[in-house]
Amino acid sequence: MKLIKLMGAALAIGAVALAVSACQKKEETPGPAETMGKQLDSAVKNAGDQAAVAADKAQDKASEAGQKLDQAMSKAKDEAKDLTQKAGEKIEAAGQQIQDAAKDAKK
């Protein structure tokens, strides 16, 4: 009787050990679809990183262009101001000549 109980216990322990070892997840090598998926993920990430770098460069270039445009506008304003000043001086000189000619004509 003891032998039967001992054999039954041994069989039960063996069955439990077999079940536990069968349930363990084995390290599997990834299949071709999983490998391709990982490669696609990597490619998409790299493309996103490159796009971010390109966007930063474009923003820098746009900022530089904006600064150059501001400088050009400021220079154009200064030049227009100088031209207006010179034109006003010439108009005043011409007006003075007209007045002088009118005085000479009265004499």
KEDODO-266204 format. One record per atom (N, C-alpha, C): residue in one letter; atom name; x, y, z. Coordinates in steps of 0.001 Angstrom, whole numbers, plus 500000, padded with zeros to 6 digits. Each point is the difference from the previous one (the first is absolute). Layout:
% KEDODO-266204
<r "a"; "CA"; <X; Y; Z>>
...
This chain:
% KEDODO-266204
<r "m"; "N"; <500810; 498821; 500000>>
<r "m"; "CA"; <499190; 501179; 500000>>
<r "m"; "C"; <500864; 501258; 500000>>
<r "k"; "N"; <501044; 499944; 500821>>
<r "k"; "CA"; <500898; 501134; 500032>>
<r "k"; "C"; <500667; 500185; 498653>>
<r "l"; "N"; <500305; 498912; 499368>>
<r "l"; "CA"; <500652; 500071; 498706>>
<r "l"; "C"; <499077; 500652; 498968>>
<r "i"; "N"; <498756; 499683; 500036>>
<r "i"; "CA"; <499038; 500594; 499057>>
<r "i"; "C"; <499864; 501495; 500262>>
<r "k"; "N"; <499942; 500370; 501269>>
<r "k"; "CA"; <499904; 501422; 500331>>
<r "k"; "C"; <501276; 500725; 499575>>
<r "l"; "N"; <501122; 499369; 500218>>
<r "l"; "CA"; <501274; 500600; 499622>>
<r "l"; "C"; <500096; 500141; 498488>>
<r "m"; "N"; <499565; 498983; 499281>>
<r "m"; "CA"; <500005; 500055; 498531>>
<r "m"; "C"; <499030; 501058; 499498>>
<r "g"; "N"; <498851; 500105; 500628>>
<r "g"; "CA"; <499010; 501012; 499604>>
<r "g"; "C"; <500526; 501406; 500235>>
<r "a"; "N"; <500671; 500177; 501146>>
<r "a"; "CA"; <500578; 501317; 500298>>
<r "a"; "C"; <501097; 500338; 499009>>
<r "a"; "N"; <500837; 499016; 499651>>
<r "a"; "CA"; <501077; 500211; 499039>>
<r "a"; "C"; <499430; 500340; 498633>>
<r "l"; "N"; <498949; 499300; 499601>>
<r "l"; "CA"; <499361; 500302; 498713>>
<r "l"; "C"; <499379; 501394; 500011>>
<r "a"; "N"; <499406; 500374; 501099>>
<r "a"; "CA"; <499394; 501327; 500100>>
<r "a"; "C"; <501070; 501085; 499913>>
<r "i"; "N"; <501097; 499803; 500713>>
<r "i"; "CA"; <501099; 500980; 499955>>
<r "i"; "C"; <500581; 500072; 498591>>
<r "g"; "N"; <500157; 498838; 499377>>
<r "g"; "CA"; <500517; 499972; 498626>>
<r "g"; "C"; <499064; 500713; 499043>>
<r "a"; "N"; <498698; 499802; 500172>>
<r "a"; "CA"; <499021; 500655; 499121>>
<r "a"; "C"; <500043; 501508; 500178>>
<r "v"; "N"; <500107; 500447; 501263>>
<r "v"; "CA"; <500083; 501445; 500270>>
<r "v"; "C"; <501270; 500580; 499395>>
<r "a"; "N"; <501127; 499297; 500173>>
<r "a"; "CA"; <501270; 500470; 499444>>
<r "a"; "C"; <499926; 500076; 498479>>
<r "l"; "N"; <499396; 499015; 499369>>
<r "l"; "CA"; <499848; 499985; 498554>>
<r "l"; "C"; <499115; 501163; 499531>>
<r "a"; "N"; <498917; 500220; 500732>>
<r "a"; "CA"; <499089; 501090; 499637>>
<r "a"; "C"; <500682; 501354; 500130>>
<r "v"; "N"; <500757; 500180; 501071>>
<r "v"; "CA"; <500702; 501285; 500215>>
<r "v"; "C"; <501046; 500217; 498935>>
<r "s"; "N"; <500762; 498986; 499666>>
<r "s"; "CA"; <501046; 500166; 498986>>
<r "s"; "C"; <499384; 500236; 498620>>
<r "a"; "N"; <498860; 499435; 499731>>
<r "a"; "CA"; <499338; 500189; 498709>>
<r "a"; "C"; <499414; 501398; 499885>>
<r "c"; "N"; <499655; 500608; 501126>>
<r "c"; "CA"; <499388; 501327; 499976>>
<r "c"; "C"; <501014; 501125; 499888>>
<r "q"; "N"; <501257; 499696; 500231>>
<r "q"; "CA"; <500999; 501050; 499928>>
<r "q"; "C"; <500138; 500467; 498558>>
<r "k"; "N"; <500131; 501332; 499854>>
<r "k"; "CA"; <500125; 500570; 498669>>
<r "k"; "C"; <501418; 499773; 499495>>
<r "k"; "N"; <500100; 499449; 498845>>
<r "k"; "CA"; <501307; 499742; 499413>>
<r "k"; "C"; <500424; 501238; 499224>>
<r "e"; "N"; <501302; 500229; 499983>>
<r "e"; "CA"; <500543; 501095; 499216>>
<r "e"; "C"; <499867; 499637; 498530>>
<r "e"; "N"; <499217; 500765; 499299>>
<r "e"; "CA"; <499796; 499715; 498586>>
<r "e"; "C"; <500730; 501056; 499185>>
<r "t"; "N"; <500526; 499596; 498908>>
<r "t"; "CA"; <500601; 500964; 499094>>
<r "t"; "C"; <498867; 500681; 499238>>
<r "p"; "N"; <500133; 501306; 499798>>
<r "p"; "CA"; <498913; 500705; 499315>>
<r "p"; "C"; <499863; 499523; 498553>>
<r "g"; "N"; <498775; 499977; 499568>>
<r "g"; "CA"; <499728; 499581; 498628>>
<r "g"; "C"; <500263; 501141; 499031>>
<r "p"; "N"; <499866; 499738; 498710>>
<r "p"; "CA"; <500290; 501031; 499001>>
<r "p"; "C"; <499059; 501198; 500093>>
<r "a"; "N"; <498740; 499781; 500342>>
<r "a"; "CA"; <499062; 501113; 500114>>
<r "a"; "C"; <500369; 500897; 501184>>
<r "e"; "N"; <500378; 499369; 501108>>
<r "e"; "CA"; <500376; 500795; 501177>>
<r "e"; "C"; <501292; 500772; 499724>>
<r "t"; "N"; <500939; 499366; 499345>>
<r "t"; "CA"; <501261; 500669; 499647>>
<r "t"; "C"; <499734; 501186; 499085>>
<r "m"; "N"; <499153; 499788; 498992>>
<r "m"; "CA"; <499673; 501083; 499082>>
<r "m"; "C"; <499268; 501130; 500731>>
<r "g"; "N"; <499128; 499643; 500921>>
<r "g"; "CA"; <499290; 501012; 500770>>
<r "g"; "C"; <500955; 500860; 500815>>
<r "k"; "N"; <500988; 499364; 500608>>
<r "k"; "CA"; <501001; 500749; 500767>>
<r "k"; "C"; <500809; 500913; 499090>>
<r "q"; "N"; <500336; 499499; 498809>>
<r "q"; "CA"; <500749; 500818; 499049>>
<r "q"; "C"; <499173; 501196; 499539>>
<r "l"; "N"; <498719; 499765; 499756>>
<r "l"; "CA"; <499113; 501110; 499610>>
<r "l"; "C"; <499883; 501023; 501120>>
<r "d"; "N"; <499855; 499538; 501233>>
<r "d"; "CA"; <499939; 500919; 501139>>
<r "d"; "C"; <501251; 500862; 500071>>
<r "s"; "N"; <501144; 499360; 499819>>
<r "s"; "CA"; <501266; 500722; 500036>>
<r "s"; "C"; <500083; 501020; 498864>>
<r "a"; "N"; <499580; 499595; 498806>>
<r "a"; "CA"; <500043; 500907; 498844>>
<r "a"; "C"; <499077; 501192; 500208>>
<r "v"; "N"; <498820; 499748; 500535>>
<r "v"; "CA"; <499046; 501091; 500246>>
<r "v"; "C"; <500557; 500954; 501048>>
<r "k"; "N"; <500617; 499459; 501049>>
<r "k"; "CA"; <500589; 500841; 501045>>
<r "k"; "C"; <501117; 500858; 499417>>
<r "n"; "N"; <500874; 499379; 499189>>
<r "n"; "CA"; <501094; 500752; 499373>>
<r "n"; "C"; <499464; 501087; 499083>>
<r "a"; "N"; <498974; 499692; 499226>>
<r "a"; "CA"; <499411; 501002; 499107>>
<r "a"; "C"; <499409; 501150; 500813>>
<r "g"; "N"; <499353; 499681; 501104>>
<r "g"; "CA"; <499441; 501046; 500862>>
<r "g"; "C"; <501085; 500880; 500585>>
<r "d"; "N"; <501104; 499393; 500416>>
<r "d"; "CA"; <501125; 500770; 500541>>
<r "d"; "C"; <500585; 500919; 498933>>
<r "q"; "N"; <500162; 499476; 498787>>
<r "q"; "CA"; <500547; 500807; 498914>>
<r "q"; "C"; <499054; 501135; 499631>>
<r "a"; "N"; <498710; 499733; 500033>>
<r "a"; "CA"; <499027; 501049; 499698>>
<r "a"; "C"; <500063; 501105; 501053>>
<r "a"; "N"; <500185; 499631; 501256>>
<r "a"; "CA"; <500104; 500999; 501067>>
<r "a"; "C"; <501239; 500861; 499814>>
<r "v"; "N"; <501107; 499379; 499618>>
<r "v"; "CA"; <501239; 500748; 499760>>
<r "v"; "C"; <499806; 500953; 498813>>
<r "a"; "N"; <499374; 499516; 498942>>
<r "a"; "CA"; <499756; 500836; 498819>>
<r "a"; "C"; <499079; 501164; 500347>>
<r "a"; "N"; <498993; 499751; 500819>>
<r "a"; "CA"; <499087; 501070; 500405>>
<r "a"; "C"; <500728; 501048; 500823>>
<r "d"; "N"; <500897; 499575; 500875>>
<r "d"; "CA"; <500787; 500955; 500787>>
<r "d"; "C"; <500887; 500852; 499097>>
<r "k"; "N"; <500633; 499357; 499023>>
<r "k"; "CA"; <500857; 500745; 499066>>
<r "k"; "C"; <499173; 501006; 499189>>
<r "a"; "N"; <498827; 499574; 499555>>
<r "a"; "CA"; <499140; 500891; 499220>>
<r "a"; "C"; <499556; 501187; 500848>>
<r "q"; "N"; <499701; 499742; 501255>>
<r "q"; "CA"; <499593; 501093; 500891>>
<r "q"; "C"; <501156; 500972; 500201>>
<r "d"; "N"; <501223; 499489; 500142>>
<r "d"; "CA"; <501171; 500865; 500145>>
<r "d"; "C"; <500194; 500858; 498756>>
<r "k"; "N"; <499870; 499375; 498833>>
<r "k"; "CA"; <500164; 500744; 498740>>
<r "k"; "C"; <498919; 501070; 499859>>
<r "a"; "N"; <498776; 499671; 500378>>
<r "a"; "CA"; <498913; 500972; 499915>>
<r "a"; "C"; <500254; 501161; 500958>>
<r "s"; "N"; <500521; 499706; 501153>>
<r "s"; "CA"; <500318; 501042; 500973>>
<r "s"; "C"; <501094; 500921; 499462>>
<r "e"; "N"; <501038; 499400; 499405>>
<r "e"; "CA"; <501072; 500790; 499393>>
<r "e"; "C"; <499453; 500893; 498886>>
<r "a"; "N"; <499133; 499437; 499166>>
<r "a"; "CA"; <499417; 500764; 498903>>
<r "a"; "C"; <499166; 501158; 500539>>
<r "g"; "N"; <499270; 499764; 501082>>
<r "g"; "CA"; <499206; 501056; 500615>>
<r "g"; "C"; <500872; 501118; 500530>>
<r "q"; "N"; <501126; 499646; 500608>>
<r "q"; "CA"; <500920; 501019; 500512>>
<r "q"; "C"; <500592; 500815; 498859>>
<r "k"; "N"; <500382; 499320; 498915>>
<r "k"; "CA"; <500551; 500713; 498838>>
<r "k"; "C"; <498961; 500928; 499390>>
<r "l"; "N"; <498758; 499550; 499967>>
<r "l"; "CA"; <498931; 500832; 499458>>
<r "l"; "C"; <499787; 501234; 500876>>
<r "d"; "N"; <500022; 499812; 501319>>
<r "d"; "CA"; <499875; 501136; 500910>>
<r "d"; "C"; <501124; 501005; 499793>>
<r "q"; "N"; <501226; 499504; 499824>>
<r "q"; "CA"; <501135; 500886; 499768>>
<r "q"; "C"; <499846; 500764; 498688>>
<r "a"; "N"; <499547; 499299; 498964>>
<r "a"; "CA"; <499811; 500640; 498696>>
<r "a"; "C"; <498909; 501076; 500076>>
<r "m"; "N"; <498926; 499699; 500722>>
<r "m"; "CA"; <498917; 500993; 500143>>
<r "m"; "C"; <500494; 501225; 500769>>
<r "s"; "N"; <500770; 499780; 501037>>
<r "s"; "CA"; <500533; 501113; 500781>>
<r "s"; "C"; <500922; 500861; 499142>>
<r "k"; "N"; <500850; 499355; 499211>>
<r "k"; "CA"; <500902; 500733; 499110>>
<r "k"; "C"; <499204; 500787; 498951>>
<r "a"; "N"; <498962; 499369; 499453>>
<r "a"; "CA"; <499172; 500682; 498997>>
<r "a"; "C"; <499303; 501214; 500606>>
<r "k"; "N"; <499529; 499884; 501249>>
<r "k"; "CA"; <499370; 501139; 500670>>
<r "k"; "C"; <500987; 501145; 500171>>
<r "d"; "N"; <501219; 499654; 500438>>
<r "d"; "CA"; <501024; 501032; 500191>>
<r "d"; "C"; <500346; 500688; 498685>>
<r "e"; "N"; <500126; 499219; 498934>>
<r "e"; "CA"; <500315; 500569; 498690>>
<r "e"; "C"; <498852; 500871; 499496>>
<r "a"; "N"; <498778; 499562; 500219>>
<r "a"; "CA"; <498847; 500800; 499575>>
<r "a"; "C"; <499947; 501316; 500785>>
<r "k"; "N"; <500339; 499918; 501270>>
<r "k"; "CA"; <500024; 501209; 500839>>
<r "k"; "C"; <501057; 500979; 499482>>
<r "d"; "N"; <501179; 499485; 499659>>
<r "d"; "CA"; <501070; 500845; 499460>>
<r "d"; "C"; <499588; 500618; 498670>>
<r "l"; "N"; <499387; 499213; 499124>>
<r "l"; "CA"; <499556; 500524; 498707>>
<r "l"; "C"; <498941; 501084; 500178>>
<r "t"; "N"; <499098; 499799; 500939>>
<r "t"; "CA"; <498961; 500989; 500268>>
<r "t"; "C"; <500632; 501291; 500504>>
<r "q"; "N"; <500989; 499850; 500871>>
<r "q"; "CA"; <500703; 501175; 500545>>
<r "q"; "C"; <500687; 500769; 498874>>
<r "k"; "N"; <500703; 499273; 499119>>
<r "k"; "CA"; <500711; 500637; 498891>>
<r "k"; "C"; <499019; 500663; 499037>>
<r "a"; "N"; <498883; 499327; 499723>>
<r "a"; "CA"; <499000; 500574; 499100>>
<r "a"; "C"; <499425; 501275; 500607>>
<r "g"; "N"; <499745; 499977; 501291>>
<r "g"; "CA"; <499483; 501208; 500672>>
<r "g"; "C"; <500985; 501148; 499920>>
<r "e"; "N"; <501284; 499702; 500178>>
<r "e"; "CA"; <501026; 501045; 499906>>
<r "e"; "C"; <500044; 500590; 498588>>
<r "k"; "N"; <499902; 499153; 498982>>
<r "k"; "CA"; <500035; 500478; 498616>>
<r "k"; "C"; <498760; 500845; 499690>>
<r "i"; "N"; <498857; 499581; 500537>>
<r "i"; "CA"; <498771; 500772; 499777>>
<r "i"; "C"; <500133; 501373; 500662>>
<r "e"; "N"; <500568; 500029; 501197>>
<r "e"; "CA"; <500207; 501279; 500691>>
<r "e"; "C"; <500947; 500891; 499206>>
<r "a"; "N"; <501085; 499413; 499449>>
<r "a"; "CA"; <500959; 500771; 499202>>
<r "a"; "C"; <499321; 500540; 498747>>
<r "a"; "N"; <499176; 499173; 499369>>
<r "a"; "CA"; <499294; 500452; 498797>>
<r "a"; "C"; <499020; 501113; 500354>>
<r "g"; "N"; <499328; 499860; 501120>>
<r "g"; "CA"; <499074; 501058; 500436>>
<r "g"; "C"; <500740; 501299; 500269>>
<r "q"; "N"; <501176; 499891; 500603>>
<r "q"; "CA"; <500808; 501198; 500271>>
<r "q"; "C"; <500417; 500665; 498696>>
<r "q"; "N"; <500386; 499199; 499011>>
<r "q"; "CA"; <500392; 500551; 498693>>
<r "q"; "C"; <498828; 500704; 499339>>
<r "i"; "N"; <498806; 499419; 500131>>
<r "i"; "CA"; <498804; 500626; 499416>>
<r "i"; "C"; <499736; 501339; 500680>>
<r "q"; "N"; <500137; 500026; 501309>>
<r "q"; "CA"; <499780; 501247; 500732>>
<r "q"; "C"; <501044; 501051; 499603>>
<r "d"; "N"; <501261; 499529; 499880>>
<r "d"; "CA"; <501058; 500948; 499593>>
<r "d"; "C"; <499746; 500517; 498601>>
<r "a"; "N"; <499555; 499134; 499098>>
<r "a"; "CA"; <499709; 500423; 498625>>
<r "a"; "C"; <498841; 500958; 499981>>
<r "a"; "N"; <499007; 499783; 500873>>
<r "a"; "CA"; <498854; 500893; 500044>>
<r "a"; "C"; <500417; 501375; 500522>>
<r "k"; "N"; <500911; 500036; 500968>>
<r "k"; "CA"; <500487; 501286; 500520>>
<r "k"; "C"; <500787; 500744; 498940>>
<r "d"; "N"; <500833; 499267; 499238>>
<r "d"; "CA"; <500769; 500634; 498946>>
<r "d"; "C"; <499091; 500525; 498891>>
<r "a"; "N"; <498912; 499304; 499762>>
<r "a"; "CA"; <499076; 500412; 498945>>
<r "a"; "C"; <499282; 501280; 500397>>
<r "k"; "N"; <499775; 500211; 501308>>
<r "k"; "CA"; <499319; 501225; 500454>>
<r "k"; "C"; <500902; 501204; 499907>>
<r "k"; "N"; <501254; 499807; 500038>>
<r "k"; "CA"; <500926; 501132; 499995>>
<r "k"; "C"; <500086; 500606; 498680>>
